[in-house]
Amino acid sequence: MARDTLANSGGASLQGNPLAARSADVSPPATSVIFLFMTGGPSQVETFDPKPELTRLHGQPVPASLGKVQTQQADEKSLLLGVKRRFRPHGESGLVMSDLFPYLSTCADDLSVVRSLHADSIVHSAALYQMNSGRTLMGHPTVGAWLTYGLGSESDNLPSYVVMLDPDGALVGGPPCWGAGYFPPIYQGTLFRPQAPPILNLRPAGGRTIARQQRNLDLLRELNQINRRPADPVLEARAATYELAFRMQKHAPEAVDISRETAETQRLYGVDRDETSEFGRRCLLARRLVERGVRFVQLYSGGGPGNMTWDGHGDIEENHLRMAGQVDQPITGLLKDLKRRGLLETTLVIWGGEFGRTPMSQGKTGRDHSPFGFSIWMAGAGIQGGRMIGATDEIGLRAVEKPYHVRDLHATILDRVGLDQDTLTYLHNGREERLTDIGGRVISELL
């Protein structure tokens, strides 16, 4: 109660706790964000951006009117690759999506697709850094770190920023994709695993009891107060980390114990099916975490090299059928579960990858990287469902109608949680840094 009172008193924070909850700039529709990150780059033309003209021109060169095409691995003379997927409208809104998502199509009226997002890099690592931090270089705070820095934590016993990687392998960009950059490290993402123990090395070593750990922390707190410089942020961050880790020993195991969920709920997420069990567990865990006050949860689909992600260089059909089959039911279960619990109104859900794919073929049946025009979707937290925003050209190569940059996506995320991109700054090397750097536009058509 004391923490909530301070959080509502104009941004005051608890002394010595950099994670204390703080009020937003305006009353926010969202208190939590779940980012469903499809690593490797899902193809826009196979998912949410139908291009019948691309299929009609299958096997032909890129029309000269579209200009020169930059690729990473495909040949400049690569021919256009038609689409085998079938698209149709769904729900009362008529939102169009492909048959890769038979489950998700039942939620068409709850989500809106932006078909005209664009980014700056054709390389995985740089594109991952930009989608997560707004910059193509590592070393900048990520979105979850900015939200934690701006709003603090709603939970005393769990991290504010949680990341769950795909167990199939490491993420290409590595820890900078969930790092705090030049922020104090207290704001970086905490890696969770969907099974116990949720966090490695959480249990005390050497058989130390809870009582003994509490005495250690009490002594450490007393020593920290001796001749301490006022408001030392590094010392405060480290002390807060120790305290949080201590509390998590008790509360984190309960938060990830999905055996407490009903059999019906687990079936909703696909936990009972081999194909969807792993991602379904993580989606269910994401709901349990936001229910317990976690601000930002990021789930990665795809891990390891190449074809273990959405990176369909060799065979886009095989790759996307397999990857979509792993996530379609779990994501749908997440949306429906959030909605029936009243959590979708306060939870912003985002789906997308670091870029899209080329309309030309790589080899015979694959597609290369393309950041020039790709699709994402958002749901919850005041997002008006059933909308299709922006457009790419006739073959799905470049965003041409209402193009939005990654900075605009980040500006929209901040807007949904009640933070002003212009006032949320951090002084670093003499410059007031922002998540959106030179500034972004809120994607108002979503609202």
TORVOKOL-514046 format. One record per residue (C-alpha): x, y, z; chain; residue number from 0. Coordinates in steps of 0.1 Angstrom, whole numbers, plus 5000, padded with zeros to 4 digits. Layout:
BEGIN
NODE     c1     c2     c3   chaine   num
NODE      X      Y      Z        A   NUM
...
This chain:
BEGIN
NODE     c1     c2     c3   chaine   num
NODE   5000   5000   5000        A     0
NODE   5028   5024   5008        A     1
NODE   5044   5016   4974        A     2
NODE   5012   5023   4956        A     3
NODE   5007   5056   4974        A     4
NODE   5041   5067   4963        A     5
NODE   5036   5055   4927        A     6
NODE   5005   5077   4925        A     7
NODE   5021   5108   4940        A     8
NODE   5036   5123   4908        A     9
NODE   5065   5099   4902        A    10
NODE   5081   5097   4936        A    11
NODE   5100   5065   4942        A    12
NODE   5109   5046   4972        A    13
NODE   5142   5057   4986        A    14
NODE   5170   5033   4976        A    15
NODE   5149   5013   4952        A    16
NODE   5153   5022   4915        A    17
NODE   5126   4997   4906        A    18
NODE   5099   5013   4927        A    19
NODE   5067   5018   4908        A    20
NODE   5062   5053   4893        A    21
NODE   5033   5069   4877        A    22
NODE   5031   5073   4839        A    23
NODE   5029   5107   4821        A    24
NODE   4992   5101   4813        A    25
NODE   4967   5075   4825        A    26
NODE   4978   5045   4804        A    27
NODE   4956   5018   4788        A    28
NODE   4984   4993   4792        A    29
NODE   5003   4982   4823        A    30
NODE   5021   4953   4806        A    31
NODE   5035   4944   4772        A    32
NODE   5040   4909   4756        A    33
NODE   5062   4909   4726        A    34
NODE   5059   4877   4705        A    35
NODE   5092   4879   4685        A    36
NODE   5094   4857   4654        A    37
NODE   5132   4855   4651        A    38
NODE   5146   4853   4616        A    39
NODE   5121   4874   4598        A    40
NODE   5087   4860   4588        A    41
NODE   5076   4866   4552        A    42
NODE   5050   4893   4548        A    43
NODE   5037   4879   4516        A    44
NODE   5031   4844   4532        A    45
NODE   5014   4858   4563        A    46
NODE   4994   4890   4563        A    47
NODE   5001   4908   4530        A    48
NODE   4985   4890   4500        A    49
NODE   5001   4898   4466        A    50
NODE   4983   4881   4438        A    51
NODE   5004   4901   4413        A    52
NODE   5035   4885   4427        A    53
NODE   5021   4850   4420        A    54
NODE   5010   4861   4385        A    55
NODE   5046   4873   4378        A    56
NODE   5062   4841   4392        A    57
NODE   5095   4833   4375        A    58
NODE   5099   4868   4360        A    59
NODE   5124   4896   4369        A    60
NODE   5115   4923   4392        A    61
NODE   5096   4950   4373        A    62
NODE   5121   4978   4362        A    63
NODE   5097   5004   4376        A    64
NODE   5105   4993   4411        A    65
NODE   5142   5001   4408        A    66
NODE   5172   4983   4420        A    67
NODE   5168   4958   4449        A    68
NODE   5193   4954   4477        A    69
NODE   5197   4919   4492        A    70
NODE   5221   4901   4514        A    71
NODE   5224   4867   4497        A    72
NODE   5200   4865   4468        A    73
NODE   5214   4873   4433        A    74
NODE   5206   4906   4417        A    75
NODE   5190   4886   4388        A    76
NODE   5169   4865   4411        A    77
NODE   5134   4859   4397        A    78
NODE   5101   4865   4415        A    79
NODE   5087   4837   4436        A    80
NODE   5050   4832   4437        A    81
NODE   5030   4825   4469        A    82
NODE   5013   4791   4475        A    83
NODE   4994   4802   4506        A    84
NODE   4958   4811   4504        A    85
NODE   4944   4843   4519        A    86
NODE   4909   4852   4529        A    87
NODE   4891   4877   4552        A    88
NODE   4881   4867   4587        A    89
NODE   4858   4879   4614        A    90
NODE   4832   4907   4611        A    91
NODE   4861   4931   4602        A    92
NODE   4872   4911   4572        A    93
NODE   4909   4911   4584        A    94
NODE   4929   4892   4558        A    95
NODE   4955   4866   4568        A    96
NODE   4969   4834   4552        A    97
NODE   4960   4798   4560        A    98
NODE   4992   4795   4580        A    99
NODE   4971   4807   4610        A   100
NODE   4939   4788   4612        A   101
NODE   4937   4793   4650        A   102
NODE   4947   4830   4649        A   103
NODE   4920   4837   4623        A   104
NODE   4894   4833   4650        A   105
NODE   4908   4864   4668        A   106
NODE   4908   4885   4636        A   107
NODE   4886   4912   4652        A   108
NODE   4909   4916   4682        A   109
NODE   4941   4924   4663        A   110
NODE   4952   4950   4637        A   111
NODE   4980   4945   4611        A   112
NODE   5005   4972   4600        A   113
NODE   5016   4961   4566        A   114
NODE   5040   4990   4560        A   115
NODE   5067   4987   4587        A   116
NODE   5103   4993   4575        A   117
NODE   5137   4991   4591        A   118
NODE   5173   4999   4582        A   119
NODE   5194   4967   4581        A   120
NODE   5194   4935   4560        A   121
NODE   5216   4917   4586        A   122
NODE   5200   4897   4614        A   123
NODE   5221   4910   4644        A   124
NODE   5218   4947   4634        A   125
NODE   5181   4943   4627        A   126
NODE   5175   4925   4660        A   127
NODE   5193   4954   4678        A   128
NODE   5171   4979   4660        A   129
NODE   5138   4962   4667        A   130
NODE   5147   4958   4703        A   131
NODE   5166   4991   4711        A   132
NODE   5159   5014   4681        A   133
NODE   5195   5014   4669        A   134
NODE   5214   4990   4646        A   135
NODE   5244   4990   4669        A   136
NODE   5245   4971   4702        A   137
NODE   5249   4989   4735        A   138
NODE   5216   5008   4737        A   139
NODE   5189   5001   4762        A   140
NODE   5161   4978   4749        A   141
NODE   5124   4985   4750        A   142
NODE   5118   4965   4781        A   143
NODE   5146   4984   4799        A   144
NODE   5131   5018   4789        A   145
NODE   5097   5007   4802        A   146
NODE   5113   4996   4835        A   147
NODE   5133   5028   4837        A   148
NODE   5103   5049   4831        A   149
NODE   5077   5031   4851        A   150
NODE   5095   5010   4877        A   151
NODE   5081   4976   4887        A   152
NODE   5046   4967   4897        A   153
NODE   5058   4936   4914        A   154
NODE   5080   4934   4945        A   155
NODE   5088   4897   4940        A   156
NODE   5094   4893   4902        A   157
NODE   5115   4911   4876        A   158
NODE   5098   4939   4857        A   159
NODE   5114   4927   4824        A   160
NODE   5114   4890   4815        A   161
NODE   5128   4873   4784        A   162
NODE   5121   4837   4773        A   163
NODE   5144   4824   4745        A   164
NODE   5136   4795   4722        A   165
NODE   5153   4763   4736        A   166
NODE   5164   4752   4702        A   167
NODE   5194   4775   4703        A   168
NODE   5209   4809   4710        A   169
NODE   5197   4842   4696        A   170
NODE   5219   4856   4669        A   171
NODE   5222   4891   4685        A   172
NODE   5228   4877   4720        A   173
NODE   5224   4895   4753        A   174
NODE   5224   4930   4738        A   175
NODE   5189   4921   4725        A   176
NODE   5176   4923   4761        A   177
NODE   5203   4944   4777        A   178
NODE   5202   4977   4796        A   179
NODE   5230   4993   4775        A   180
NODE   5242   5024   4793        A   181
NODE   5214   5022   4819        A   182
NODE   5223   5007   4853        A   183
NODE   5221   4969   4850        A   184
NODE   5191   4967   4872        A   185
NODE   5170   4975   4841        A   186
NODE   5182   4947   4819        A   187
NODE   5159   4917   4810        A   188
NODE   5159   4886   4832        A   189
NODE   5160   4852   4814        A   190
NODE   5133   4828   4825        A   191
NODE   5129   4792   4816        A   192
NODE   5095   4776   4813        A   193
NODE   5103   4749   4838        A   194
NODE   5117   4749   4874        A   195
NODE   5140   4764   4883        A   196
NODE   5128   4793   4862        A   197
NODE   5161   4812   4868        A   198
NODE   5195   4796   4869        A   199
NODE   5216   4800   4901        A   200
NODE   5186   4814   4920        A   201
NODE   5189   4789   4949        A   202
NODE   5215   4797   4976        A   203
NODE   5248   4778   4975        A   204
NODE   5263   4760   5004        A   205
NODE   5230   4752   5022        A   206
NODE   5225   4787   5035        A   207
NODE   5191   4791   5051        A   208
NODE   5166   4819   5043        A   209
NODE   5172   4833   5078        A   210
NODE   5209   4835   5072        A   211
NODE   5205   4852   5039        A   212
NODE   5182   4877   5055        A   213
NODE   5208   4885   5081        A   214
NODE   5234   4889   5053        A   215
NODE   5212   4914   5035        A   216
NODE   5205   4933   5067        A   217
NODE   5242   4936   5074        A   218
NODE   5249   4946   5038        A   219
NODE   5223   4973   5040        A   220
NODE   5238   4987   5072        A   221
NODE   5273   4987   5057        A   222
NODE   5260   5005   5026        A   223
NODE   5247   5033   5047        A   224
NODE   5281   5041   5063        A   225
NODE   5297   5071   5046        A   226
NODE   5276   5065   5015        A   227
NODE   5275   5092   4989        A   228
NODE   5239   5105   4986        A   229
NODE   5217   5087   4960        A   230
NODE   5245   5065   4946        A   231
NODE   5227   5049   4916        A   232
NODE   5252   5020   4912        A   233
NODE   5250   5010   4948        A   234
NODE   5212   5014   4949        A   235
NODE   5209   4992   4918        A   236
NODE   5231   4965   4932        A   237
NODE   5214   4964   4965        A   238
NODE   5180   4963   4948        A   239
NODE   5192   4934   4927        A   240
NODE   5202   4914   4958        A   241
NODE   5169   4921   4975        A   242
NODE   5149   4911   4944        A   243
NODE   5168   4879   4940        A   244
NODE   5162   4870   4976        A   245
NODE   5124   4875   4972        A   246
NODE   5123   4856   4939        A   247
NODE   5136   4825   4957        A   248
NODE   5101   4822   4972        A   249
NODE   5079   4836   4945        A   250
NODE   5093   4828   4911        A   251
NODE   5088   4790   4914        A   252
NODE   5051   4796   4920        A   253
NODE   5048   4820   4891        A   254
NODE   5061   4794   4866        A   255
NODE   5041   4764   4880        A   256
NODE   5016   4759   4852        A   257
NODE   5004   4727   4869        A   258
NODE   4982   4751   4889        A   259
NODE   4963   4758   4857        A   260
NODE   4932   4738   4847        A   261
NODE   4934   4711   4820        A   262
NODE   4911   4732   4798        A   263
NODE   4935   4762   4800        A   264
NODE   4965   4741   4792        A   265
NODE   4947   4726   4762        A   266
NODE   4937   4761   4750        A   267
NODE   4975   4769   4747        A   268
NODE   4983   4736   4731        A   269
NODE   5003   4724   4760        A   270
NODE   4989   4689   4754        A   271
NODE   5003   4687   4718        A   272
NODE   5039   4678   4710        A   273
NODE   5040   4704   4682        A   274
NODE   5028   4733   4703        A   275
NODE   5037   4723   4739        A   276
NODE   5069   4742   4743        A   277
NODE   5058   4776   4729        A   278
NODE   5024   4770   4746        A   279
NODE   5040   4767   4780        A   280
NODE   5059   4800   4774        A   281
NODE   5027   4818   4763        A   282
NODE   5009   4805   4794        A   283
NODE   5038   4816   4816        A   284
NODE   5036   4851   4799        A   285
NODE   5000   4854   4810        A   286
NODE   5009   4843   4846        A   287
NODE   5037   4868   4847        A   288
NODE   5017   4899   4835        A   289
NODE   4990   4887   4859        A   290
NODE   5016   4891   4887        A   291
NODE   5027   4926   4877        A   292
NODE   5056   4919   4852        A   293
NODE   5058   4949   4829        A   294
NODE   5074   4935   4798        A   295
NODE   5076   4899   4786        A   296
NODE   5093   4889   4754        A   297
NODE   5090   4854   4739        A   298
NODE   5112   4844   4710        A   299
NODE   5101   4818   4684        A   300
NODE   5131   4804   4667        A   301
NODE   5166   4798   4680        A   302
NODE   5199   4786   4667        A   303
NODE   5210   4788   4630        A   304
NODE   5191   4795   4599        A   305
NODE   5162   4771   4593        A   306
NODE   5156   4766   4631        A   307
NODE   5141   4801   4630        A   308
NODE   5118   4819   4606        A   309
NODE   5148   4825   4583        A   310
NODE   5134   4807   4552        A   311
NODE   5164   4809   4528        A   312
NODE   5161   4774   4515        A   313
NODE   5124   4765   4514        A   314
NODE   5099   4792   4525        A   315
NODE   5070   4768   4525        A   316
NODE   5085   4741   4547        A   317
NODE   5100   4767   4570        A   318
NODE   5069   4788   4576        A   319
NODE   5045   4758   4578        A   320
NODE   5066   4743   4606        A   321
NODE   5073   4776   4624        A   322
NODE   5037   4788   4622        A   323
NODE   5025   4754   4633        A   324
NODE   5044   4758   4666        A   325
NODE   5030   4792   4675        A   326
NODE   4995   4795   4660        A   327
NODE   4975   4778   4687        A   328
NODE   4996   4791   4716        A   329
NODE   4993   4827   4705        A   330
NODE   4956   4823   4699        A   331
NODE   4952   4807   4734        A   332
NODE   4971   4836   4749        A   333
NODE   4948   4862   4733        A   334
NODE   4916   4844   4742        A   335
NODE   4928   4837   4778        A   336
NODE   4939   4874   4783        A   337
NODE   4905   4885   4769        A   338
NODE   4883   4863   4791        A   339
NODE   4903   4873   4822        A   340
NODE   4899   4910   4815        A   341
NODE   4937   4913   4809        A   342
NODE   4937   4922   4772        A   343
NODE   4924   4957   4780        A   344
NODE   4956   4964   4800        A   345
NODE   4981   4942   4780        A   346
NODE   4996   4952   4747        A   347
NODE   5004   4922   4726        A   348
NODE   5028   4926   4696        A   349
NODE   5037   4900   4669        A   350
NODE   5066   4904   4644        A   351
NODE   5102   4898   4635        A   352
NODE   5133   4919   4628        A   353
NODE   5124   4923   4591        A   354
NODE   5105   4905   4563        A   355
NODE   5115   4885   4532        A   356
NODE   5121   4894   4495        A   357
NODE   5095   4887   4468        A   358
NODE   5123   4873   4447        A   359
NODE   5135   4837   4452        A   360
NODE   5168   4827   4468        A   361
NODE   5177   4795   4451        A   362
NODE   5145   4780   4438        A   363
NODE   5121   4781   4468        A   364
NODE   5136   4803   4495        A   365
NODE   5134   4841   4502        A   366
NODE   5162   4864   4514        A   367
NODE   5160   4892   4541        A   368
NODE   5141   4924   4533        A   369
NODE   5136   4953   4558        A   370
NODE   5120   4976   4532        A   371
NODE   5083   4966   4539        A   372
NODE   5070   4940   4562        A   373
NODE   5041   4932   4586        A   374
NODE   5035   4932   4623        A   375
NODE   5003   4931   4643        A   376
NODE   4992   4945   4677        A   377
NODE   4963   4937   4700        A   378
NODE   4949   4948   4733        A   379
NODE   4954   4980   4753        A   380
NODE   4931   5002   4733        A   381
NODE   4942   4989   4699        A   382
NODE   4912   4989   4675        A   383
NODE   4909   4954   4662        A   384
NODE   4903   4943   4626        A   385
NODE   4923   4970   4609        A   386
NODE   4948   4967   4580        A   387
NODE   4971   4997   4580        A   388
NODE   4995   5008   4552        A   389
NODE   5005   4988   4521        A   390
NODE   5035   4976   4502        A   391
NODE   5039   4978   4464        A   392
NODE   5023   4952   4441        A   393
NODE   5049   4926   4448        A   394
NODE   5054   4932   4485        A   395
NODE   5089   4947   4482        A   396
NODE   5087   4982   4497        A   397
NODE   5063   5001   4520        A   398
NODE   5046   5027   4498        A   399
NODE   5013   5036   4516        A   400
NODE   5016   5050   4552        A   401
NODE   5051   5037   4557        A   402
NODE   5061   5034   4594        A   403
NODE   5096   5030   4607        A   404
NODE   5106   5009   4637        A   405
NODE   5109   5042   4657        A   406
NODE   5071   5046   4651        A   407
NODE   5064   5012   4665        A   408
NODE   5084   5021   4696        A   409
NODE   5066   5055   4699        A   410
NODE   5033   5036   4698        A   411
NODE   5045   5011   4726        A   412
NODE   5055   5040   4748        A   413
NODE   5022   5058   4741        A   414
NODE   5002   5027   4751        A   415
NODE   5019   5025   4785        A   416
NODE   5015   5062   4791        A   417
NODE   5050   5074   4785        A   418
NODE   5060   5104   4764        A   419
NODE   5088   5096   4740        A   420
NODE   5101   5132   4742        A   421
NODE   5103   5134   4780        A   422
NODE   5115   5098   4786        A   423
NODE   5152   5106   4783        A   424
NODE   5185   5095   4798        A   425
NODE   5217   5116   4799        A   426
NODE   5246   5097   4783        A   427
NODE   5278   5111   4770        A   428
NODE   5263   5146   4771        A   429
NODE   5233   5137   4750        A   430
NODE   5197   5132   4762        A   431
NODE   5191   5098   4747        A   432
NODE   5156   5085   4738        A   433
NODE   5143   5051   4727        A   434
NODE   5130   5067   4695        A   435
NODE   5163   5087   4689        A   436
NODE   5153   5114   4665        A   437
NODE   5116   5108   4672        A   438
NODE   5088   5085   4661        A   439
NODE   5052   5089   4651        A   440
NODE   5025   5071   4671        A   441
NODE   5006   5048   4646        A   442
NODE   4973   5066   4653        A   443
NODE   4953   5044   4628        A   444
NODE   4957   5016   4654        A   445
NODE   4939   5035   4681        A   446
